[in-house]
Amino acid sequence: MTSTIDSPDTRVLHHWVGGKPLEGVSGRFSDVTDPATGAVTGYLPLASEEETAVAVAAAAAAFPAWRDTSLTRRTQILFRFRELLNERAPELAALITAEHGKVLSDAAGEVARGQEVVEFACGMPHLLKGSATENASTGVDVHSVRQPLGVVGIISPFNFPAMVPMWFFPVAIAAGNTVVLKPSEKVPSAALWIAELWSEAGLPDGVFNVVNGDKTAVDALLTSPDVKAISFVGSTPIARYIYETGTAHGKRVQALGGAKNHMVVLPDADLDLAADQAVNAGYGSAGERCMAISALVTVGDIADTLVAKIAERTRVLRTGDGRRSSDMGPLVTRAAQERVTGYVDAGEAAGATVVIDGRTGGFDADGDGFFVGPTLLDNVTTEMSVYTDEIFGPVLSVLRVGTYPEAVELINSNPYGNGTALFTQNGAAARRFQNEVEVGMIGINVPVPVPMAYYSFGGWKNSLFGDTHAHGTEGVHFYTRAKVVTTRWPHTATGVDLGFPTNS
């Protein structure tokens, strides 16, 4: 929703273009809120198509010099950025909590996981090494190099204002590209803070730009002939739109979509461990994670015992302002709160057992925040909307199956394929599971299997559009293209020969 500026005392944010703040001139604004209190804390300008083009032009102008900057110099700037981020990470975590709502410790963890990608990108000189063949033919040498694409766009979601953009821009920048980042309009301050940090680290003006906005800005990036690639994380319908529109305009696209992550618990599993991890993975960050566990699949006769253990742990969780001693914070907006409670209502009406009800209860916060407490639903079936839809809230649904094959069939028949987990003490079962499930990221006794930065992040099926995952070596390949050079330095003229060249 857009608004006019109702309170002149409330801060007005800006874009970041060409190494400095750029005031919005579109006349359209979006409220930025503190989800723990419900208060409006800022007004965000929403860029027009023309304003977005200014950011793209700044990135395009900066590209030739940055492309030709030595790898040594690029790496020095990345190392400096890393050191500044280590020193000032608590500042960034506080900004995230103030606009997203997640508790401070969770925000700090987000920053730390993003930093891992910065550290990975510091090794870009090694990652960009090409190959060479001497005397591929008589007197002919061949070598390959990887070169940057140019201007790349990043469209990031609200749930990880720092980490998700950091999946992409460290690799893109280290490889020699320039960046236009369009963060979620719900959580813009982290991106602007990061832009200032890049400037302090010595990144040349125009290499990293931030344009705030909504679909107008997104479409401008997708259709601009100067933008060569798009990286996106968000819901599946939007990911499909990003992929189809971007590729139709000749761009490389990696569009990571939604999820319905299953956690399967076999009868031999350590049920105390499984209960602990189900609570952590189901309710951490109020369930607003693409890798959250939302479907707990119990195999055999362990369901009653496991549900009781989860309920015991859930009842003592404190929900409230993320800056206080809370275990879980609010949802990001009032609309998100209403959507999640609506799903719980629908699940209860469809016959699910509400074991723990987060729709009501006391929350440790001032004002009128967007809270839903941890919610545990049992006896959920595959026809219920709490199972079929991505809720993106603190709702853990328990499905009961009789056998291991039924559990695998449940996962493989689901349209999403982002992450999944198996809890067992049987190595053979684990090995079979990781081979059979059609999912991109798998945890064995690990409920949130987010890979390290030097491995790729991404799902299968409707959780990914495009064929390239985020970060790792796949990220390096996404942000570069190959060039092969064949060279001959003849000592004498070879004469005219119109035949197809052969190697000899």
MIMARRO-435715 format. One record per residue (C-alpha): z, x, y; residue in one letter. Coordinates in Angstrom, 2 decimals. Example, Ala and Ser with C-alpha at 12.3 -4.5 7.8 and 13.67 -1.06 7.14 Angstrom:
BEGIN
7.80 / 12.30 / -4.50 / a
7.14 / 13.67 / -1.06 / s
//
This chain:
BEGIN
0.00 / 0.00 / 0.00 / m
-0.81 / 1.22 / 3.50 / t
1.24 / 0.56 / 6.58 / s
1.44 / 1.29 / 10.25 / t
4.21 / 3.52 / 11.55 / i
7.12 / 1.11 / 11.96 / d
9.79 / 3.63 / 12.98 / s
8.87 / 6.38 / 15.44 / p
11.95 / 8.36 / 14.36 / d
10.72 / 8.70 / 10.77 / t
8.77 / 11.87 / 9.99 / r
4.99 / 11.72 / 9.78 / v
3.42 / 14.06 / 7.26 / l
0.05 / 15.80 / 7.44 / h
-2.72 / 17.43 / 5.44 / h
-3.08 / 21.19 / 4.98 / w
-6.56 / 22.52 / 5.68 / v
-7.79 / 26.00 / 6.48 / g
-4.33 / 27.55 / 6.38 / g
-2.58 / 25.17 / 8.77 / k
-1.33 / 21.58 / 9.09 / p
-3.96 / 18.98 / 9.94 / l
-2.81 / 15.69 / 11.44 / e
-4.26 / 12.53 / 9.95 / g
-6.67 / 10.56 / 12.15 / v
-7.77 / 7.75 / 9.83 / s
-5.11 / 5.39 / 11.16 / g
-4.05 / 4.50 / 7.63 / r
-0.61 / 5.41 / 6.32 / f
1.45 / 5.04 / 3.14 / s
5.22 / 4.82 / 3.02 / d
7.07 / 7.69 / 1.35 / v
10.36 / 6.45 / -0.08 / t
13.59 / 7.82 / -1.50 / d
13.67 / 6.01 / -4.86 / p
17.43 / 6.42 / -5.21 / a
18.14 / 4.46 / -2.02 / t
14.94 / 2.53 / -1.41 / g
14.75 / 3.90 / 2.13 / a
11.45 / 4.88 / 3.77 / v
11.69 / 8.60 / 4.54 / t
8.22 / 9.34 / 5.81 / g
4.75 / 8.12 / 6.62 / y
1.82 / 9.77 / 4.88 / l
-1.64 / 9.76 / 6.46 / p
-4.34 / 8.65 / 4.04 / l
-7.50 / 10.67 / 4.48 / a
-10.84 / 9.14 / 5.24 / s
-14.03 / 10.33 / 3.58 / e
-14.72 / 12.44 / 6.67 / e
-11.28 / 14.06 / 6.62 / e
-11.68 / 14.91 / 2.95 / t
-15.04 / 16.47 / 3.73 / a
-13.33 / 18.71 / 6.32 / v
-10.98 / 20.02 / 3.61 / a
-13.88 / 20.61 / 1.22 / v
-15.80 / 22.41 / 3.95 / a
-12.82 / 24.70 / 4.62 / a
-12.63 / 25.56 / 0.92 / a
-16.37 / 26.13 / 0.74 / a
-16.28 / 28.45 / 3.75 / a
-13.44 / 30.47 / 2.22 / a
-15.08 / 30.82 / -1.20 / f
-17.51 / 33.73 / -0.71 / p
-14.87 / 36.11 / 0.63 / a
-12.29 / 35.06 / -1.97 / w
-14.81 / 35.37 / -4.80 / r
-15.54 / 38.92 / -3.66 / d
-11.87 / 39.85 / -3.21 / t
-10.92 / 42.37 / -5.85 / s
-8.98 / 41.24 / -8.88 / l
-6.29 / 43.72 / -7.89 / t
-5.81 / 42.08 / -4.51 / r
-5.90 / 38.56 / -5.96 / r
-3.26 / 39.52 / -8.48 / t
-1.04 / 41.06 / -5.81 / q
-1.06 / 37.75 / -3.93 / i
-0.25 / 35.84 / -7.12 / l
2.68 / 38.16 / -7.84 / f
3.93 / 37.65 / -4.29 / r
3.65 / 33.88 / -4.69 / f
5.62 / 34.15 / -7.92 / r
8.41 / 36.10 / -6.27 / e
8.65 / 33.69 / -3.33 / l
8.77 / 30.73 / -5.71 / l
11.55 / 32.34 / -7.73 / n
13.55 / 32.91 / -4.55 / e
13.07 / 29.42 / -3.17 / r
12.73 / 27.23 / -6.26 / a
15.83 / 25.14 / -5.38 / p
14.10 / 24.02 / -2.16 / e
11.12 / 22.73 / -4.11 / l
13.35 / 21.03 / -6.68 / a
15.21 / 19.20 / -3.90 / a
11.94 / 17.92 / -2.44 / l
10.89 / 16.63 / -5.85 / i
14.16 / 14.79 / -6.41 / t
14.04 / 13.24 / -2.93 / a
10.62 / 11.68 / -3.52 / e
10.32 / 11.27 / -7.29 / h
13.96 / 10.59 / -8.14 / g
14.41 / 12.80 / -11.20 / k
17.73 / 14.61 / -11.37 / v
17.90 / 18.07 / -9.79 / l
18.19 / 19.92 / -13.09 / s
15.05 / 18.20 / -14.35 / d
13.21 / 19.02 / -11.12 / a
14.26 / 22.66 / -11.45 / a
12.94 / 22.67 / -15.02 / g
9.62 / 21.30 / -13.79 / e
9.32 / 24.14 / -11.29 / v
10.17 / 26.70 / -13.99 / a
7.50 / 25.37 / -16.35 / r
4.93 / 25.48 / -13.56 / g
5.93 / 29.03 / -12.78 / q
4.97 / 29.98 / -16.33 / e
1.34 / 29.23 / -15.46 / v
1.58 / 31.40 / -12.34 / v
2.83 / 34.23 / -14.54 / e
0.00 / 33.63 / -17.01 / f
-2.54 / 33.75 / -14.15 / a
-1.10 / 37.08 / -13.00 / c
-2.85 / 38.49 / -16.08 / g
-6.28 / 37.35 / -14.85 / m
-7.78 / 40.88 / -14.78 / p
-7.41 / 41.01 / -18.55 / h
-8.45 / 37.38 / -19.03 / l
-11.69 / 37.87 / -17.09 / l
-12.84 / 40.94 / -18.99 / k
-16.42 / 40.53 / -20.14 / g
-18.24 / 42.25 / -22.98 / s
-20.97 / 44.86 / -23.22 / a
-23.48 / 46.07 / -25.79 / t
-25.21 / 49.40 / -25.42 / e
-28.71 / 49.79 / -26.82 / n
-29.13 / 46.17 / -27.84 / a
-32.76 / 47.18 / -27.89 / s
-34.13 / 50.66 / -27.29 / t
-32.98 / 51.63 / -23.81 / g
-31.71 / 48.10 / -23.12 / v
-28.07 / 47.26 / -22.46 / d
-26.53 / 43.76 / -22.30 / v
-23.27 / 42.73 / -20.70 / h
-21.58 / 39.42 / -19.90 / s
-19.25 / 38.45 / -17.07 / v
-17.38 / 35.31 / -16.08 / r
-17.61 / 34.22 / -12.47 / q
-15.81 / 31.51 / -10.48 / p
-17.37 / 28.10 / -9.88 / l
-16.66 / 27.61 / -6.17 / g
-14.66 / 24.71 / -4.72 / v
-12.57 / 22.86 / -7.33 / v
-10.65 / 19.62 / -6.85 / g
-7.26 / 18.78 / -8.36 / i
-6.03 / 15.18 / -8.46 / i
-2.43 / 15.13 / -9.61 / s
0.05 / 12.37 / -10.60 / p
3.43 / 11.39 / -9.19 / f
5.58 / 12.28 / -12.18 / n
5.31 / 16.08 / -11.86 / f
4.59 / 16.86 / -8.19 / p
4.81 / 20.63 / -8.77 / a
4.23 / 21.35 / -12.45 / m
1.00 / 19.45 / -13.02 / v
-0.85 / 20.94 / -10.02 / p
0.46 / 24.31 / -11.19 / m
-1.24 / 23.78 / -14.53 / w
-4.48 / 24.20 / -12.63 / f
-4.41 / 25.95 / -9.26 / f
-2.91 / 29.34 / -10.32 / p
-5.70 / 29.82 / -12.85 / v
-8.39 / 28.50 / -10.52 / a
-7.30 / 30.71 / -7.62 / i
-6.78 / 33.82 / -9.71 / a
-10.28 / 33.39 / -11.15 / a
-11.75 / 33.40 / -7.63 / g
-12.17 / 29.70 / -6.87 / n
-10.95 / 27.78 / -3.81 / t
-8.95 / 24.58 / -4.19 / v
-8.59 / 21.14 / -2.66 / v
-5.50 / 19.42 / -4.05 / l
-5.06 / 15.65 / -3.72 / k
-1.44 / 14.96 / -4.71 / p
-0.04 / 11.51 / -5.43 / s
0.66 / 9.68 / -2.21 / e
4.09 / 8.77 / -3.63 / k
5.27 / 12.42 / -3.74 / v
3.34 / 14.49 / -1.18 / p
5.92 / 16.94 / 0.14 / s
5.91 / 19.34 / -2.84 / a
2.19 / 20.05 / -2.42 / a
2.57 / 20.71 / 1.31 / l
5.53 / 23.02 / 0.64 / w
3.49 / 24.93 / -1.95 / i
0.64 / 25.29 / 0.56 / a
2.98 / 26.94 / 3.05 / e
4.30 / 29.24 / 0.33 / l
0.76 / 30.35 / -0.52 / w
0.21 / 31.17 / 3.14 / s
3.42 / 33.19 / 3.23 / e
2.27 / 35.04 / 0.10 / a
-0.85 / 36.18 / 1.91 / g
-3.47 / 33.82 / 0.48 / l
-6.43 / 33.69 / 2.89 / p
-6.89 / 30.53 / 4.93 / d
-8.95 / 27.86 / 3.20 / g
-8.39 / 29.04 / -0.37 / v
-5.72 / 26.38 / -0.98 / f
-5.98 / 23.03 / 0.82 / n
-4.09 / 19.74 / 0.51 / v
-5.63 / 16.43 / 1.43 / v
-3.42 / 13.35 / 1.13 / n
-4.91 / 9.99 / 0.37 / g
-5.82 / 7.23 / -2.03 / d
-9.05 / 6.20 / -3.78 / k
-11.08 / 6.97 / -0.66 / t
-10.12 / 10.65 / -0.84 / a
-10.55 / 10.73 / -4.60 / v
-14.06 / 9.31 / -4.43 / d
-14.97 / 11.77 / -1.69 / a
-13.98 / 14.66 / -3.98 / l
-15.80 / 13.15 / -6.95 / l
-19.06 / 12.73 / -5.07 / t
-19.07 / 15.80 / -2.83 / s
-21.91 / 18.17 / -3.78 / p
-19.72 / 21.11 / -2.74 / d
-17.00 / 20.35 / -5.31 / v
-17.96 / 21.96 / -8.63 / k
-15.12 / 20.83 / -10.90 / a
-12.33 / 18.25 / -11.05 / i
-8.99 / 18.48 / -12.85 / s
-7.05 / 15.24 / -13.20 / f
-3.89 / 13.92 / -14.82 / v
-2.99 / 10.21 / -14.78 / g
-3.48 / 6.93 / -16.59 / s
-6.27 / 6.45 / -19.11 / t
-8.30 / 3.90 / -17.09 / p
-8.34 / 6.21 / -14.07 / i
-9.01 / 9.27 / -16.23 / a
-12.07 / 7.54 / -17.66 / r
-13.24 / 6.65 / -14.15 / y
-12.70 / 10.22 / -12.94 / i
-14.63 / 11.62 / -15.88 / y
-17.55 / 9.20 / -15.64 / e
-17.90 / 9.47 / -11.88 / t
-17.40 / 13.24 / -11.70 / g
-19.83 / 14.07 / -14.50 / t
-22.40 / 11.65 / -13.05 / a
-22.30 / 13.83 / -9.94 / h
-22.83 / 17.03 / -11.90 / g
-19.25 / 18.30 / -12.06 / k
-17.17 / 19.80 / -14.79 / r
-14.27 / 17.43 / -15.45 / v
-11.04 / 17.71 / -17.38 / q
-9.28 / 14.35 / -17.12 / a
-5.99 / 13.99 / -18.97 / l
-5.05 / 10.35 / -19.55 / g
-2.19 / 8.26 / -20.87 / g
-0.03 / 8.51 / -23.95 / a
1.97 / 6.64 / -26.54 / k
3.93 / 9.39 / -28.20 / n
5.49 / 8.75 / -31.62 / h
8.50 / 10.50 / -33.08 / m
8.63 / 10.12 / -36.85 / v
11.98 / 10.59 / -38.60 / v
11.88 / 11.13 / -42.36 / l
14.83 / 10.20 / -44.61 / p
15.77 / 13.86 / -45.17 / d
16.03 / 14.65 / -41.44 / a
19.25 / 15.72 / -39.71 / d
19.97 / 12.35 / -38.11 / l
22.38 / 13.74 / -35.51 / d
19.70 / 16.16 / -34.33 / l
17.10 / 13.39 / -34.38 / a
19.37 / 11.08 / -32.37 / a
20.08 / 13.75 / -29.76 / d
16.41 / 14.56 / -29.34 / q
15.28 / 10.93 / -29.27 / a
17.65 / 10.31 / -26.35 / v
16.51 / 13.47 / -24.56 / n
12.81 / 12.77 / -25.06 / a
12.99 / 9.03 / -24.47 / g
15.11 / 8.92 / -21.32 / y
14.59 / 12.28 / -19.61 / g
13.05 / 11.83 / -16.15 / s
13.52 / 8.06 / -16.65 / a
10.71 / 8.14 / -19.20 / g
8.17 / 9.07 / -16.53 / e
6.61 / 11.83 / -18.59 / r
3.24 / 11.84 / -20.33 / c
5.03 / 13.66 / -23.16 / m
8.00 / 11.25 / -23.37 / a
8.80 / 9.75 / -26.74 / i
8.39 / 6.00 / -26.45 / s
7.89 / 5.00 / -30.09 / a
10.51 / 6.07 / -32.63 / l
9.24 / 5.55 / -36.17 / v
11.91 / 5.47 / -38.88 / t
10.82 / 5.98 / -42.48 / v
12.73 / 4.44 / -45.38 / g
16.27 / 3.13 / -45.10 / d
17.62 / 5.31 / -42.26 / i
16.88 / 2.95 / -39.36 / a
20.28 / 1.27 / -39.04 / d
22.15 / 4.58 / -39.09 / t
19.78 / 6.29 / -36.68 / l
19.71 / 3.38 / -34.22 / v
23.51 / 3.32 / -34.18 / a
23.65 / 7.05 / -33.43 / k
21.11 / 6.70 / -30.61 / i
22.97 / 3.73 / -29.15 / a
26.24 / 5.67 / -29.20 / e
24.69 / 8.48 / -27.20 / r
22.81 / 6.17 / -24.84 / t
25.86 / 4.16 / -23.78 / r
27.54 / 7.17 / -22.15 / v
24.54 / 8.18 / -20.03 / l
25.01 / 7.90 / -16.27 / r
22.12 / 6.55 / -14.23 / t
22.08 / 7.14 / -10.49 / g
21.01 / 9.28 / -7.58 / d
19.46 / 12.49 / -8.92 / g
21.43 / 14.53 / -6.38 / r
24.71 / 13.43 / -7.94 / r
26.14 / 14.07 / -11.39 / s
23.72 / 11.70 / -13.08 / s
21.93 / 12.08 / -16.39 / d
18.95 / 9.99 / -15.30 / m
17.54 / 9.00 / -11.94 / g
15.54 / 6.02 / -10.67 / p
11.92 / 5.09 / -11.21 / l
9.51 / 6.20 / -8.53 / v
8.81 / 2.84 / -6.83 / t
9.94 / -0.76 / -6.74 / r
6.69 / -1.73 / -8.45 / a
7.46 / 0.67 / -11.32 / a
10.94 / -0.83 / -11.67 / q
9.53 / -4.35 / -11.86 / e
6.83 / -3.32 / -14.33 / r
9.31 / -1.71 / -16.72 / v
11.77 / -4.60 / -16.66 / t
8.84 / -6.95 / -17.25 / g
7.96 / -5.07 / -20.42 / y
11.54 / -5.32 / -21.64 / v
11.49 / -9.05 / -20.94 / d
8.25 / -9.39 / -22.90 / a
9.59 / -7.35 / -25.82 / g
12.72 / -9.47 / -26.05 / e
10.67 / -12.67 / -25.89 / a
8.41 / -11.38 / -28.67 / a
11.38 / -10.81 / -30.99 / g
12.51 / -7.23 / -30.39 / a
16.25 / -6.62 / -30.60 / t
17.69 / -5.36 / -27.31 / v
20.31 / -2.87 / -28.48 / v
20.90 / -1.25 / -25.07 / i
19.82 / -3.23 / -22.00 / d
18.99 / -1.17 / -18.91 / g
17.95 / -4.12 / -16.78 / r
21.47 / -4.64 / -15.53 / t
24.48 / -2.44 / -14.92 / g
26.05 / -0.24 / -12.31 / g
24.12 / 2.68 / -10.88 / f
25.66 / 5.61 / -9.03 / d
23.67 / 5.42 / -5.80 / a
23.75 / 4.08 / -2.28 / d
21.36 / 1.47 / -0.98 / g
18.87 / -0.44 / -3.11 / d
17.23 / 2.08 / -5.41 / g
14.59 / 1.54 / -8.08 / f
16.80 / 1.80 / -11.14 / f
16.35 / 0.80 / -14.76 / v
18.93 / 2.16 / -17.17 / g
18.16 / 3.59 / -20.62 / p
16.91 / 0.78 / -22.83 / t
16.81 / 0.77 / -26.63 / l
14.72 / -1.82 / -28.48 / l
14.83 / -2.21 / -32.26 / d
12.57 / -4.10 / -34.68 / n
9.52 / -3.56 / -32.49 / v
6.15 / -4.38 / -34.05 / t
2.68 / -3.08 / -33.30 / t
1.58 / -6.37 / -31.70 / e
4.20 / -6.24 / -28.94 / m
3.18 / -5.02 / -25.49 / s
6.16 / -2.65 / -25.46 / v
4.32 / -0.80 / -28.21 / y
0.68 / -1.24 / -27.29 / t
1.03 / -0.31 / -23.61 / d
2.17 / 2.87 / -21.90 / e
5.38 / 1.68 / -20.21 / i
6.21 / 4.92 / -18.38 / f
9.89 / 4.10 / -18.16 / g
13.19 / 4.65 / -20.00 / p
12.40 / 2.33 / -22.90 / v
12.68 / 3.62 / -26.46 / l
11.13 / 1.33 / -29.07 / s
12.10 / 1.61 / -32.74 / v
9.51 / 0.74 / -35.37 / l
10.50 / 0.61 / -39.05 / r
8.12 / 1.63 / -41.83 / v
8.65 / 2.15 / -45.51 / g
6.68 / 5.29 / -46.26 / t
5.33 / 8.49 / -44.76 / y
1.65 / 7.37 / -45.09 / p
2.49 / 4.25 / -43.09 / e
3.91 / 6.39 / -40.30 / a
0.81 / 8.60 / -40.17 / v
-1.46 / 5.56 / -40.19 / e
0.53 / 4.13 / -37.26 / l
-0.10 / 7.27 / -35.23 / i
-3.74 / 7.71 / -36.19 / n
-4.67 / 4.09 / -35.49 / s
-3.21 / 4.29 / -31.99 / n
-5.82 / 4.77 / -29.25 / p
-3.79 / 7.57 / -27.66 / y
-3.42 / 11.06 / -29.09 / g
-1.37 / 13.08 / -26.63 / n
1.81 / 14.25 / -28.37 / g
3.81 / 13.46 / -31.47 / t
6.82 / 14.82 / -33.35 / a
8.15 / 14.88 / -36.90 / l
11.80 / 15.35 / -37.81 / f
12.35 / 16.61 / -41.34 / t
13.91 / 19.44 / -43.31 / q
10.95 / 19.56 / -45.69 / n
8.41 / 22.28 / -44.88 / g
5.73 / 20.78 / -47.09 / a
6.01 / 17.43 / -45.30 / a
5.82 / 19.14 / -41.94 / a
2.74 / 21.12 / -42.94 / r
1.04 / 17.98 / -44.22 / r
1.93 / 16.07 / -41.05 / f
0.54 / 18.63 / -38.63 / q
-2.68 / 18.69 / -40.62 / n
-3.14 / 14.92 / -40.90 / e
-2.18 / 13.49 / -37.51 / v
-4.95 / 13.02 / -34.95 / e
-3.00 / 14.26 / -31.94 / v
-3.45 / 17.22 / -29.62 / g
0.15 / 18.46 / -29.38 / m
2.60 / 18.31 / -32.30 / i
6.27 / 19.09 / -32.55 / g
8.17 / 19.78 / -35.76 / i
11.83 / 19.03 / -34.99 / n
10.75 / 19.43 / -31.34 / v
10.44 / 16.07 / -29.58 / p
8.50 / 17.13 / -26.47 / v
6.00 / 19.75 / -27.70 / p
4.73 / 20.98 / -24.32 / v
2.92 / 24.25 / -25.07 / p
3.63 / 27.52 / -23.33 / m
1.24 / 28.46 / -20.52 / a
-0.79 / 30.81 / -22.72 / y
-1.65 / 27.89 / -25.02 / y
-3.62 / 24.86 / -23.87 / s
-2.17 / 21.48 / -22.89 / f
-4.08 / 18.34 / -23.78 / g
-4.42 / 15.43 / -26.12 / g
-7.08 / 13.73 / -28.22 / w
-8.73 / 10.32 / -28.17 / k
-7.97 / 8.26 / -25.04 / n
-5.55 / 10.91 / -23.82 / s
-8.33 / 13.29 / -22.77 / l
-11.77 / 12.88 / -21.22 / f
-13.78 / 16.07 / -21.29 / g
-13.64 / 18.85 / -23.84 / d
-11.35 / 21.32 / -22.11 / t
-7.56 / 21.29 / -22.04 / h
-5.35 / 22.55 / -19.22 / a
-4.20 / 26.16 / -18.67 / h
-4.29 / 28.89 / -21.29 / g
-7.62 / 30.51 / -22.09 / t
-9.29 / 27.08 / -22.01 / e
-8.27 / 26.83 / -18.36 / g
-9.82 / 30.23 / -17.64 / v
-13.08 / 29.12 / -19.23 / h
-13.01 / 25.81 / -17.34 / f
-12.77 / 27.53 / -13.96 / y
-15.41 / 30.19 / -14.70 / t
-18.95 / 30.27 / -15.97 / r
-20.70 / 32.93 / -18.01 / a
-23.46 / 35.19 / -16.82 / k
-25.33 / 37.55 / -19.16 / v
-27.17 / 40.56 / -17.72 / v
-29.84 / 42.46 / -19.64 / t
-30.66 / 45.89 / -18.18 / t
-33.30 / 48.54 / -18.75 / r
-33.74 / 51.76 / -16.77 / w
-37.09 / 53.05 / -18.06 / p
-38.08 / 56.68 / -17.64 / h
-41.81 / 55.87 / -17.67 / t
-43.97 / 52.82 / -17.13 / a
-44.20 / 50.60 / -20.22 / t
-47.48 / 48.87 / -19.41 / g
-48.35 / 45.17 / -19.29 / v
-47.45 / 43.09 / -22.36 / d
-47.43 / 39.26 / -22.16 / l
-45.95 / 38.81 / -25.61 / g
-42.47 / 37.38 / -26.12 / f
-39.94 / 40.24 / -25.85 / p
-38.48 / 41.41 / -29.15 / t
-35.63 / 43.76 / -29.92 / n
-36.67 / 47.04 / -31.44 / s
//
